[in-house]
């Protein structure tokens, strides 16, 4: 079982080998200081002399055995330094080797640390273990980047970004207080919830730490965060725990994933931005959105699944009147999930009726989008009866459930799945003439290992790794048919998989539970994919069903699902656009078209989204600064950060009816607003 995982670097290696005596135990990159002691324990430091300690010496790497033993202490005996130049940039690779004695030999550890000059304050790490004994070892897992972060007296002691997805649809940015544990497993956490962003950020008011892996495809690892109730400190790590212990024969090597560690000041925005830039150089390139992806949207989902042609077409004059430029045909047109032909009860005239509906909707310049839940197939549908091989199966031979639609997962790598997907993309965009697709469902974010004998039984995790290629297929096929189509990926309630992001040109708040989630998700997306449109989802999902300011102030695309002039009799919720609501809707959609903040530059890093109060976001556009502050109530000072010293500025409360203005000076850019919910200003 040689080389269970192989470590490679792209590009050329300039072999500048230095002897053990000439290689230091200390590595610095920017302000990050990394130290290793003679027991192969490590310490991280923020190099400025006045910085408070963040991480002290501890065992950051653990080999976990099947009997529960953990090996974490080794005697350092060899050090090598190598210069490198590859697609990521120029730098150095440090290799530290040590041994620990076992009954019949020794276990060897090799810690590899990579420093890239273009990525200050960050190091890449990889840990390998070699069985140099006379018998097999049975490995249950590997834990690396395991650090205990020293807390302080602040309450909360830490804020964090944690990128897991579960059916709780929890916050991505959250405080770490009291007794706390979150596993952050990047595989499936529920039958149809899984995947996410394989990065954990944990920060104090003065500085923070980020860890994650840099694999080019999804990996089934965890990034747990834990805090004991009786301690100010918190721990983070990355873990790979095997379902069945791996047998490590004499001479064999087992390795962790290539990962990173970064120290930083402020919140999670900077480390996430730098992680995305590193991954882009590795080949994961994020798209720039079509201009149409930044246009406002209306969706028929307010009428729910029994929406009629008359209701949809009857709403469109009001949609156009409000200046909204997209209309979406949502769930309900199809026979079933998996059988995407038109429901004959609703479309007795077949495809021609949908063609006619789209043509009518496009009058006066509206663009039209179609809702679709790929990879879902209802039991009893034609595709499952004729092609049962497309089903993904568990080790027990059972299909995996998709709860919302009572559907089953289709394999993203099965030939028939791919063939049917291509056919549907052609039908939706070419035959029906839709301008874009709304890919919807929490199940889109990740898939389970597939144990079906019909699909790669020798490698059940192939479907996990290659799911992003399925979305690449949809995205590229769509752009072939309509080069300016808008492909939205809406993995309901999940933390969107980083690996799916390159294959859409509009991401979504994806069924936010409240306005805070709209804003915090936007903060993360703006860090990772700054040139991709972020849709704040239907405003009806925000606080009080009308909080346009949360999407508007962070540069999100506005959307709504109002009904007009009356509701469908079968709806569970009332989204009727009343005269009182219409004046609010008209104000915000008009402001959106006037300012188009969604196309501005989001300036993450000026304010800490966790510790700074009130919550603050800033966008720069056309030489003006747009500040958005949020709090239940506020009466006090706020510093306007990012302004030039010595310059006079005009501040305009541009979202109020009065549009009050006043002046400030960049030498003392402090304002004293009194507000409830939000305060949005334009500064120039």
C-alpha positions as CSV (number, residue, x, y, z in Angstrom):
1,X,0.0,0.0,0.0
2,X,2.8,2.4,-1.0
3,X,2.0,6.2,-1.0
4,X,-1.6,6.3,0.1
5,X,-1.4,10.0,-0.7
6,X,1.3,11.4,-2.9
7,X,2.6,15.0,-2.5
8,X,3.5,16.9,-5.7
9,X,4.2,20.5,-6.5
10,X,3.6,21.9,-9.9
11,X,6.3,23.7,-11.8
12,X,10.0,23.5,-11.3
13,X,12.0,22.7,-8.2
14,X,15.2,24.6,-7.8
15,X,17.2,22.2,-5.7
16,X,19.1,24.3,-3.2
17,X,19.6,21.8,-0.5
18,X,20.9,23.0,2.8
19,X,22.4,20.8,5.5
20,X,20.6,20.2,8.8
21,X,23.0,22.6,10.6
22,X,22.2,25.4,8.2
23,X,18.4,25.2,8.3
24,X,16.7,27.1,11.0
25,X,13.8,25.8,13.1
26,X,12.1,29.2,12.5
27,X,10.2,30.2,9.3
28,X,8.7,33.6,8.7
29,X,6.4,34.8,5.9
30,X,5.2,38.3,6.3
31,X,4.1,38.7,9.9
32,X,3.6,35.0,10.4
33,X,6.3,33.3,12.5
34,X,6.4,29.5,12.5
35,X,8.7,27.6,15.0
36,X,9.3,23.9,15.4
37,X,11.1,22.5,18.5
38,X,13.2,19.3,18.9
39,X,10.1,17.3,19.7
40,X,8.4,18.5,16.5
41,X,5.9,20.6,18.3
42,X,5.1,23.9,16.6
43,X,4.3,27.4,17.6
44,X,2.8,30.3,15.6
45,X,3.5,33.9,16.3
46,X,2.5,37.3,15.0
47,X,5.9,38.8,14.5
48,X,5.4,42.4,15.6
49,X,7.1,42.6,19.0
50,X,4.0,44.1,20.8
51,X,1.7,41.3,19.6
52,X,0.0,39.1,22.2
53,X,0.7,35.4,22.0
54,X,-1.9,33.5,19.9
55,X,-0.6,29.9,19.8
56,X,2.1,28.4,22.1
57,X,4.2,25.3,21.5
58,X,2.0,22.2,21.1
59,X,1.6,19.0,19.1
60,X,-0.1,20.2,15.9
61,X,0.1,16.8,14.1
62,X,-1.4,13.5,15.4
63,X,-1.4,10.1,13.9
64,X,-4.5,8.3,15.3
65,X,-4.3,4.5,15.6
66,X,-7.2,2.1,15.5
67,X,-6.7,1.2,19.2
68,X,-7.0,4.9,20.2
69,X,-3.3,5.6,20.6
70,X,-2.2,9.0,19.2
71,X,1.4,9.6,18.1
72,X,2.3,13.3,18.3
73,X,5.9,13.6,19.7
74,X,8.9,12.8,17.6
75,X,12.6,13.5,17.9
76,X,13.7,15.9,15.2
77,X,16.8,14.7,13.4
78,X,16.8,16.1,9.9
79,X,16.0,19.4,8.2
80,X,16.1,20.3,4.5
81,X,15.3,23.5,2.6
82,X,14.5,23.6,-1.1
83,X,13.8,26.6,-3.3
84,X,10.7,26.3,-5.6
85,X,9.1,28.1,-8.5
86,X,5.7,26.9,-9.7
87,X,2.3,28.1,-10.8
88,X,1.6,29.6,-7.4
89,X,4.9,31.5,-7.2
90,X,8.4,31.5,-5.8
91,X,9.3,30.3,-2.4
92,X,10.9,27.7,-0.3
93,X,10.0,24.2,0.9
94,X,11.2,23.1,4.4
95,X,11.2,19.5,5.4
96,X,11.5,18.4,9.0
97,X,12.0,14.7,9.8
98,X,11.8,12.9,13.1
99,X,11.2,9.5,14.7
100,X,9.4,8.0,17.6
101,X,10.3,4.5,18.9
102,X,7.8,1.7,18.7
103,X,8.2,-1.9,20.0
104,X,9.5,-3.3,16.7
105,X,11.1,-0.3,15.1
106,X,10.2,3.3,14.6
107,X,7.6,5.6,13.2
108,X,9.0,8.4,11.0
109,X,7.2,11.8,10.6
110,X,8.0,14.2,7.8
111,X,6.5,17.7,8.2
112,X,6.6,19.7,5.0
113,X,6.2,23.5,5.2
114,X,5.9,25.6,2.1
115,X,6.4,29.4,2.0
116,X,5.2,31.4,-1.0
117,X,6.5,35.0,-1.1
118,X,3.3,36.2,-2.9
119,X,1.1,35.0,0.0
120,X,2.5,36.7,3.2
121,X,1.2,35.6,6.6
122,X,0.4,32.1,5.2
123,X,2.2,28.8,5.0
124,X,1.2,25.5,3.4
125,X,1.8,22.3,5.4
126,X,1.7,18.6,4.8
127,X,2.5,15.7,7.3
128,X,3.6,12.2,6.2
129,X,4.2,9.2,8.3
130,X,6.4,6.2,7.3
131,X,6.1,2.8,9.0
132,X,9.7,1.8,9.7
133,X,8.7,-1.2,11.9
134,X,8.7,-4.9,11.2
135,X,4.9,-5.2,11.2
136,X,1.7,-3.5,10.0
137,X,0.2,-0.4,11.7
138,X,-3.5,0.3,11.6
139,X,-4.3,3.9,11.2
140,X,-7.8,5.4,12.0
141,X,-7.1,8.9,11.1
142,X,-4.8,12.0,10.8
143,X,-5.2,15.3,12.6
144,X,-3.1,18.2,11.6
145,X,-3.1,22.0,12.0
146,X,-4.3,21.3,15.6
147,X,-3.8,24.5,17.5
148,X,-5.0,25.8,20.8
149,X,-5.8,29.5,20.4
150,X,-5.2,31.6,23.5
151,X,-8.3,33.6,24.5
152,X,-8.7,36.9,26.2
153,X,-11.2,38.7,28.4
154,X,-13.5,39.9,25.6
155,X,-17.1,38.6,25.4
156,X,-17.3,36.7,23.2
157,X,-13.7,35.6,23.3
158,X,-13.7,34.6,19.6
159,X,-15.7,35.1,16.5
160,X,-15.4,32.5,13.7
161,X,-16.2,31.5,10.2
162,X,-17.2,27.8,10.0
163,X,-18.0,26.5,6.5
164,X,-20.1,23.4,7.1
165,X,-23.6,22.6,5.8
166,X,-26.3,20.9,7.9
167,X,-30.1,20.8,8.0
168,X,-30.0,23.5,10.7
169,X,-29.0,26.0,8.1
170,X,-27.0,27.7,10.7
171,X,-25.0,30.9,10.5
172,X,-21.6,30.8,8.8
173,X,-20.2,33.6,11.0
174,X,-20.8,33.0,14.7
175,X,-19.3,33.6,18.1
176,X,-17.5,30.9,20.0
177,X,-18.7,31.1,23.6
178,X,-19.2,28.8,26.6
179,X,-19.1,25.1,25.9
180,X,-18.8,24.9,22.1
181,X,-18.2,22.2,19.5
182,X,-18.9,22.2,15.8
183,X,-17.5,19.4,13.7
184,X,-17.5,21.2,10.3
185,X,-17.5,18.0,8.3
186,X,-17.1,18.6,4.6
187,X,-18.9,15.4,3.6
188,X,-22.6,14.7,4.1
189,X,-24.0,15.7,7.5
190,X,-27.6,14.8,6.7
191,X,-29.2,12.9,3.9
192,X,-29.2,15.9,1.6
193,X,-27.0,18.5,3.4
194,X,-23.2,18.5,3.1
195,X,-20.2,20.1,1.6
196,X,-19.1,23.7,2.1
197,X,-16.0,25.8,2.3
198,X,-13.0,23.9,3.7
199,X,-11.7,26.7,5.8
200,X,-12.1,27.6,9.5
201,X,-11.3,31.1,10.7
202,X,-11.1,31.9,14.4
203,X,-10.3,35.4,15.6
204,X,-9.9,37.6,18.7
205,X,-10.2,41.4,18.5
206,X,-6.5,41.8,17.8
207,X,-5.7,38.8,15.5
208,X,-6.9,35.5,14.2
209,X,-5.9,32.2,12.6
210,X,-7.3,30.4,9.6
211,X,-6.7,26.8,8.5
212,X,-8.0,24.7,5.6
213,X,-7.0,22.3,2.9
214,X,-6.0,23.3,-0.6
215,X,-7.0,20.2,-2.6
216,X,-8.4,20.9,-6.1
217,X,-11.6,19.0,-5.4
218,X,-13.9,18.2,-2.4
219,X,-12.4,16.1,0.4
220,X,-14.2,14.2,3.2
221,X,-12.4,15.9,6.1
222,X,-13.5,17.8,9.2
223,X,-12.3,21.1,10.6
224,X,-13.6,21.0,14.2
225,X,-13.8,23.9,16.5
226,X,-14.0,23.3,20.2
227,X,-14.1,25.4,23.4
228,X,-14.4,24.1,26.9
229,X,-16.7,26.0,29.3
230,X,-14.0,26.3,31.9
231,X,-11.4,27.7,29.5
232,X,-10.8,30.9,27.7
233,X,-9.0,29.0,24.9
234,X,-10.4,27.3,21.8
235,X,-8.9,24.6,19.6
236,X,-9.1,24.1,15.8
237,X,-7.8,21.3,13.6
238,X,-8.3,19.4,10.4
239,X,-9.1,15.7,10.6
240,X,-9.4,12.8,8.2
241,X,-11.0,9.9,10.0
242,X,-11.3,6.7,8.0
243,X,-14.5,4.5,8.1
244,X,-12.2,1.5,8.3
245,X,-8.7,1.6,9.6
246,X,-6.0,1.8,7.0
247,X,-3.3,-0.9,7.1
248,X,0.1,0.6,6.9
249,X,2.6,-2.1,6.0
250,X,6.4,-1.8,6.7
251,X,7.8,0.9,4.4
252,X,4.5,2.4,3.6
253,X,3.6,6.1,3.8
254,X,0.4,7.8,4.8
255,X,-0.1,11.6,4.5
256,X,-2.4,14.4,5.4
257,X,-3.9,16.6,2.8
258,X,-1.9,19.7,1.7
259,X,-3.3,22.4,3.9
260,X,-2.6,26.0,4.9
261,X,-2.4,28.0,8.1
262,X,-2.6,31.8,8.2
263,X,-2.5,34.5,10.8
264,X,-4.2,37.9,10.2
265,X,-5.6,41.0,11.7
266,X,-9.4,41.8,11.5
267,X,-12.1,39.3,10.6
268,X,-12.3,36.4,8.2
269,X,-12.4,38.5,5.0
270,X,-8.7,38.8,4.3
271,X,-7.8,35.1,4.9
272,X,-10.7,34.0,2.7
273,X,-9.7,36.4,0.0
274,X,-6.1,35.1,0.1
275,X,-7.2,31.5,0.2
276,X,-9.3,32.1,-3.0
277,X,-6.4,33.8,-4.7
278,X,-4.1,30.9,-3.9
279,X,-6.7,28.4,-5.2
280,X,-7.1,30.5,-8.4
281,X,-3.4,30.2,-9.1
282,X,-3.8,26.4,-8.5
283,X,-6.3,26.3,-11.3
284,X,-9.7,26.9,-9.6
285,X,-10.7,30.1,-11.5
286,X,-13.8,32.0,-10.4
287,X,-16.0,33.6,-13.1
288,X,-16.8,37.2,-13.8
289,X,-20.6,37.6,-14.1
290,X,-22.6,38.7,-17.0
291,X,-23.9,42.2,-16.7
292,X,-27.4,40.7,-16.7
293,X,-26.6,38.8,-13.5
294,X,-26.6,42.1,-11.6
295,X,-30.2,42.9,-12.7
296,X,-33.1,42.7,-10.3
297,X,-35.3,39.6,-10.2
298,X,-38.9,38.5,-9.7
299,X,-39.9,34.9,-9.1
300,X,-43.2,33.1,-9.5
301,X,-42.6,31.1,-6.3
302,X,-44.9,33.4,-4.4
303,X,-47.7,31.5,-6.1
304,X,-46.0,28.2,-5.2
305,X,-46.3,25.0,-7.2
306,X,-49.8,25.6,-8.5
307,X,-49.0,28.9,-10.2
308,X,-51.1,29.4,-13.4
309,X,-50.2,31.1,-16.6
310,X,-52.8,33.7,-15.9
311,X,-51.3,34.5,-12.5
312,X,-47.7,34.7,-13.9
313,X,-48.6,36.8,-16.9
314,X,-51.0,38.9,-14.8
315,X,-48.1,39.9,-12.5
316,X,-45.7,40.9,-15.1
317,X,-47.1,44.4,-15.8
318,X,-46.4,45.3,-12.2
319,X,-43.0,43.6,-12.4
320,X,-42.1,45.8,-15.4
321,X,-43.5,48.9,-13.7
322,X,-41.2,48.4,-10.7
323,X,-38.2,48.2,-13.1
324,X,-37.4,44.6,-12.4
325,X,-35.7,43.0,-15.3
326,X,-35.9,39.2,-14.7
327,X,-38.8,36.8,-14.2
328,X,-38.4,33.2,-13.0
329,X,-40.7,30.3,-13.7
330,X,-40.4,28.2,-10.6
331,X,-41.2,24.7,-9.4
332,X,-44.4,23.1,-10.6
333,X,-44.2,23.0,-14.4
334,X,-42.7,19.4,-14.6
335,X,-44.2,15.9,-14.4
336,X,-41.8,15.2,-11.5
337,X,-38.3,15.7,-10.3
338,X,-36.3,13.6,-12.7
339,X,-39.0,13.6,-15.4
340,X,-38.6,17.2,-16.6
341,X,-41.1,17.0,-19.4
342,X,-44.1,19.3,-19.0
343,X,-47.0,18.3,-16.8
344,X,-49.8,17.5,-19.3
345,X,-52.4,18.6,-16.8
346,X,-50.9,22.1,-16.8
347,X,-49.5,22.1,-20.3
348,X,-52.0,20.2,-22.4
349,X,-50.5,21.7,-25.5
350,X,-47.1,20.4,-24.7
351,X,-43.8,22.2,-25.4
352,X,-45.5,24.8,-27.6
353,X,-47.4,26.1,-24.6
354,X,-44.1,26.7,-22.7
355,X,-42.6,28.3,-25.8
356,X,-45.6,30.6,-26.0
357,X,-45.4,31.4,-22.3
358,X,-41.7,32.4,-22.5
359,X,-42.3,34.5,-25.6
360,X,-45.2,36.3,-23.9
361,X,-43.1,36.9,-20.7
362,X,-40.3,38.4,-22.8
363,X,-42.4,41.2,-24.1
364,X,-41.1,44.6,-23.2
365,X,-37.6,43.3,-22.6
366,X,-38.0,41.0,-19.6
367,X,-35.4,38.2,-19.3
368,X,-36.8,34.8,-18.2
369,X,-35.2,32.2,-16.0
370,X,-36.3,28.6,-15.4
371,X,-36.1,26.8,-12.1
372,X,-34.5,23.3,-12.2
373,X,-33.4,20.7,-9.5
374,X,-30.8,18.6,-11.4
375,X,-29.6,15.3,-9.8
376,X,-33.0,14.7,-8.2
377,X,-35.3,12.0,-9.4
378,X,-38.6,10.9,-7.8
379,X,-39.3,7.2,-7.1
380,X,-41.2,5.7,-10.0
381,X,-40.1,8.3,-12.6
382,X,-39.3,7.2,-16.1
383,X,-35.6,7.8,-15.9
384,X,-35.2,5.5,-12.8
385,X,-37.3,2.8,-14.3
386,X,-35.5,2.8,-17.6
387,X,-32.0,3.6,-16.2
388,X,-31.7,2.3,-12.6
389,X,-28.0,2.6,-12.9
390,X,-28.2,6.4,-12.4
391,X,-29.1,5.9,-8.7
392,X,-26.5,6.5,-6.1
393,X,-26.5,3.8,-3.5
394,X,-25.3,3.4,0.1
395,X,-23.2,0.6,1.4
396,X,-26.5,-1.1,2.3
397,X,-27.7,-0.8,-1.3
398,X,-30.3,1.9,-0.5
399,X,-30.9,5.1,-2.5
400,X,-30.0,8.4,-0.8
401,X,-33.0,10.6,0.1
402,X,-33.5,14.2,-1.0
403,X,-36.0,15.3,1.7
404,X,-37.7,18.4,0.2
405,X,-39.0,16.6,-2.9
406,X,-39.0,13.0,-1.6
407,X,-36.5,12.3,-4.3
408,X,-33.4,10.2,-4.8
409,X,-29.9,11.3,-5.7
410,X,-28.7,10.6,-9.3
411,X,-25.0,10.0,-9.8
412,X,-23.3,13.0,-11.3
413,X,-20.8,10.8,-13.1
414,X,-23.2,8.3,-14.6
415,X,-23.3,8.4,-18.4
416,X,-27.1,8.6,-18.6
417,X,-27.2,11.4,-16.0
418,X,-24.8,13.4,-18.1
419,X,-26.6,12.6,-21.4
420,X,-30.0,13.6,-19.9
421,X,-28.5,16.8,-18.4
422,X,-27.2,17.9,-21.8
423,X,-30.5,17.2,-23.4
424,X,-32.4,19.3,-20.8
425,X,-30.0,22.2,-21.0
426,X,-30.6,22.3,-24.7
427,X,-34.3,22.0,-24.3
428,X,-34.6,24.7,-21.7
429,X,-32.4,27.3,-23.3
430,X,-32.7,26.5,-27.0
431,X,-36.2,25.1,-27.5
432,X,-38.0,27.0,-24.8
433,X,-35.7,30.0,-25.2
434,X,-35.1,30.7,-21.5
435,X,-32.3,33.2,-20.8
436,X,-31.0,31.5,-17.7
437,X,-31.3,28.7,-15.2
438,X,-31.9,28.7,-11.5
439,X,-30.3,25.5,-10.2
440,X,-32.0,24.8,-6.9
441,X,-31.8,22.4,-3.9
442,X,-29.6,21.7,-0.9
443,X,-28.7,18.4,-2.5
444,X,-26.6,20.2,-5.1
445,X,-23.9,21.2,-2.7
446,X,-22.4,17.7,-2.2
447,X,-23.1,14.0,-2.7
448,X,-22.5,10.8,-0.7
449,X,-19.9,8.1,-1.7
450,X,-21.6,5.9,-4.2
451,X,-21.4,2.1,-3.7
452,X,-23.5,1.2,-6.7
453,X,-21.8,-1.6,-8.8
454,X,-23.0,0.3,-11.9
455,X,-20.7,3.3,-11.1
456,X,-17.1,3.2,-10.1
457,X,-17.5,0.6,-7.3
458,X,-13.7,0.5,-6.9
459,X,-13.7,4.2,-5.9
460,X,-16.9,5.2,-4.1
461,X,-15.6,8.7,-3.5
462,X,-15.2,9.5,-7.2
463,X,-18.7,11.1,-7.3
464,X,-17.7,13.3,-4.3
465,X,-14.6,14.6,-6.1
466,X,-16.2,15.0,-9.5
467,X,-19.5,16.7,-8.6
468,X,-18.0,20.1,-9.6
469,X,-17.4,18.7,-13.1
470,X,-21.1,18.1,-13.3
471,X,-21.8,21.8,-12.7
472,X,-19.0,22.7,-15.2
473,X,-21.0,20.6,-17.7
474,X,-24.2,22.6,-17.1
475,X,-22.4,25.9,-17.1
476,X,-20.3,25.3,-20.3
477,X,-23.2,23.8,-22.2
478,X,-25.4,26.8,-21.3
479,X,-22.8,29.3,-22.4
480,X,-22.4,27.4,-25.7
481,X,-26.1,27.8,-26.4
482,X,-26.5,31.3,-25.0
483,X,-23.1,33.0,-24.3
484,X,-24.8,35.6,-22.1
485,X,-27.0,33.3,-20.1
486,X,-27.2,33.6,-16.3
487,X,-26.7,30.4,-14.4
488,X,-27.7,30.7,-10.7
489,X,-26.7,28.1,-8.2
490,X,-29.0,28.1,-5.1
491,X,-28.0,25.2,-2.8
492,X,-30.8,25.9,-0.3
493,X,-29.7,26.7,3.2
494,X,-26.2,25.3,2.8
495,X,-22.7,26.9,2.9
496,X,-22.1,26.7,-0.8
497,X,-19.3,24.4,-1.8
498,X,-16.2,26.3,-2.8
499,X,-15.7,23.9,-5.6
500,X,-19.1,24.5,-7.3
501,X,-18.6,28.3,-7.3
502,X,-16.6,28.4,-10.6
503,X,-19.5,27.0,-12.5
504,X,-22.2,29.6,-12.1
505,X,-22.3,33.4,-12.6
506,X,-24.7,34.2,-9.9
507,X,-24.7,32.9,-6.3
508,X,-27.5,33.3,-3.8
509,X,-28.2,33.9,-0.1
510,X,-30.0,30.6,-0.6
511,X,-33.1,30.7,1.7
512,X,-31.7,32.9,4.5
513,X,-33.3,32.5,7.9
514,X,-33.0,36.2,8.6
515,X,-31.4,39.5,7.4
516,X,-28.2,38.9,9.3
517,X,-27.6,35.7,7.2
518,X,-28.1,37.7,4.0
519,X,-25.4,40.1,5.1
520,X,-23.0,37.6,6.5
521,X,-23.2,35.3,3.5
522,X,-22.6,38.3,1.3
523,X,-19.5,39.1,3.3
524,X,-18.1,35.6,2.6
525,X,-19.0,35.6,-1.1
526,X,-17.5,39.0,-1.6
527,X,-14.2,37.7,-0.1
528,X,-14.1,34.5,-2.2
529,X,-15.7,35.5,-5.5
530,X,-15.6,39.3,-5.7
531,X,-16.5,39.5,-9.4
532,X,-19.5,37.1,-9.2
533,X,-23.0,38.6,-8.7
534,X,-24.5,37.8,-5.3
535,X,-28.3,37.6,-5.2
536,X,-29.8,38.4,-1.8
537,X,-32.7,36.1,-2.5
538,X,-36.4,37.1,-2.2
539,X,-36.8,40.1,0.1
540,X,-39.8,38.2,1.6
541,X,-37.2,36.0,3.4
542,X,-35.6,38.9,5.2
543,X,-36.7,40.4,8.6
544,X,-40.3,41.5,8.4
545,X,-40.4,40.4,4.8
546,X,-39.3,43.9,3.6
547,X,-35.7,44.5,4.6
548,X,-34.3,45.6,1.3
549,X,-31.6,47.6,3.1
550,X,-29.7,44.4,4.1
551,X,-29.3,43.3,0.5
552,X,-28.9,46.8,-0.9
553,X,-26.2,48.0,1.6
554,X,-23.9,45.0,1.0
555,X,-24.1,45.1,-2.8
556,X,-26.5,42.2,-3.3
557,X,-28.9,41.9,-6.3
558,X,-32.5,42.7,-5.2
559,X,-35.2,40.1,-5.7
560,X,-38.9,39.5,-4.8
561,X,-41.6,36.9,-5.2
562,X,-44.7,39.1,-4.6
563,X,-48.1,38.1,-6.0
564,X,-50.4,40.6,-7.7
565,X,-53.3,41.4,-8.0
566,X,-54.2,38.4,-5.8
567,X,-52.8,35.2,-4.3
568,X,-53.2,31.7,-5.6
569,X,-55.8,30.0,-3.5
570,X,-53.5,27.2,-2.6
571,X,-50.6,29.2,-1.2
572,X,-49.4,28.7,2.4
573,X,-48.0,32.2,2.8
574,X,-49.4,35.6,1.8
575,X,-47.0,37.6,-0.5
576,X,-49.6,39.9,-2.0
577,X,-48.2,43.3,-3.0
578,X,-50.5,45.7,-1.2
579,X,-50.6,49.5,-1.9
580,X,-48.6,50.0,1.3
581,X,-46.0,47.5,0.3
582,X,-45.8,48.7,-3.3
583,X,-44.5,52.1,-2.3
584,X,-41.7,50.4,-0.4
585,X,-40.9,48.1,-3.3
586,X,-40.9,51.0,-5.7
587,X,-38.5,53.0,-3.6
588,X,-35.9,50.2,-3.3
589,X,-36.0,48.9,-6.8
590,X,-35.7,52.5,-8.1
591,X,-32.7,53.1,-5.8
592,X,-31.1,49.9,-6.9
593,X,-31.3,50.8,-10.6
594,X,-29.9,54.3,-9.7
595,X,-26.9,53.2,-7.6
596,X,-26.2,49.6,-8.8
597,X,-24.0,49.0,-5.7
598,X,-23.9,45.4,-6.7
599,X,-21.4,46.3,-9.4
600,X,-19.2,48.3,-7.0
601,X,-16.1,47.1,-5.0
602,X,-16.9,45.7,-1.6
603,X,-14.2,46.8,0.8
604,X,-14.0,44.0,3.3
605,X,-11.4,44.5,6.1
606,X,-12.3,48.0,7.1
607,X,-14.6,46.7,9.9
608,X,-14.6,43.5,11.8
609,X,-18.0,41.9,11.2
610,X,-18.0,40.2,14.6
611,X,-16.5,42.6,17.1
612,X,-17.2,46.0,15.6
613,X,-20.6,47.5,16.5
614,X,-22.7,48.5,14.8
615,X,-22.3,45.9,12.0
616,X,-20.6,47.7,9.1
617,X,-20.2,47.2,5.4
618,X,-18.5,49.5,2.8
619,X,-18.7,49.7,-1.0
620,X,-16.7,52.0,-3.3
621,X,-18.2,52.9,-6.6
622,X,-17.5,55.7,-9.0
623,X,-15.3,57.6,-6.5
624,X,-17.9,57.5,-3.7
625,X,-18.0,55.5,-0.5
626,X,-21.3,53.8,0.5
627,X,-21.5,52.8,4.1
628,X,-24.2,50.5,5.5
629,X,-24.6,50.1,9.3
630,X,-27.0,47.7,11.0
631,X,-28.2,47.4,14.6
632,X,-31.5,46.9,16.3
633,X,-31.0,50.4,17.8
634,X,-28.0,52.8,17.7
635,X,-27.2,56.1,19.3
636,X,-23.5,56.9,19.3
637,X,-20.3,57.5,17.5
638,X,-19.2,55.6,14.4
639,X,-15.8,56.1,12.7
640,X,-16.0,56.2,8.9
641,X,-12.9,54.2,7.9
642,X,-11.2,54.3,4.6
643,X,-11.3,58.1,4.0
644,X,-8.4,60.4,3.1
645,X,-7.0,62.5,5.9
646,X,-7.3,66.3,5.4
647,X,-10.2,66.1,2.9
648,X,-13.7,67.5,3.4
649,X,-16.5,65.0,2.7
650,X,-20.2,65.3,2.2
651,X,-22.4,62.7,3.8
652,X,-25.8,62.0,2.3
653,X,-28.5,59.9,3.9
654,X,-29.6,58.9,0.5
655,X,-32.2,56.2,1.4
656,X,-34.4,58.6,3.5
657,X,-37.2,60.7,2.2
658,X,-35.5,63.9,3.4
659,X,-32.0,62.9,2.1
660,X,-30.3,65.0,4.8
661,X,-26.7,65.8,4.2
662,X,-23.8,67.1,6.3
663,X,-20.0,67.4,6.1
664,X,-17.1,65.7,7.9
665,X,-13.3,66.0,7.7
666,X,-11.1,63.0,7.0
667,X,-8.9,64.0,9.9
668,X,-11.7,63.1,12.3
669,X,-14.2,61.1,10.3
670,X,-16.6,60.4,13.2
671,X,-20.4,60.6,12.9
672,X,-23.1,60.4,15.5
673,X,-26.2,58.8,14.0
674,X,-29.3,57.7,15.8
675,X,-31.2,54.9,14.0
676,X,-33.1,51.7,14.2
677,X,-32.4,48.7,12.0
678,X,-30.1,50.4,9.4
679,X,-28.3,53.6,8.4
680,X,-27.1,53.8,4.8
681,X,-25.0,56.8,3.7
682,X,-23.2,58.0,0.6
683,X,-19.9,59.8,1.2
684,X,-17.9,61.9,-1.4
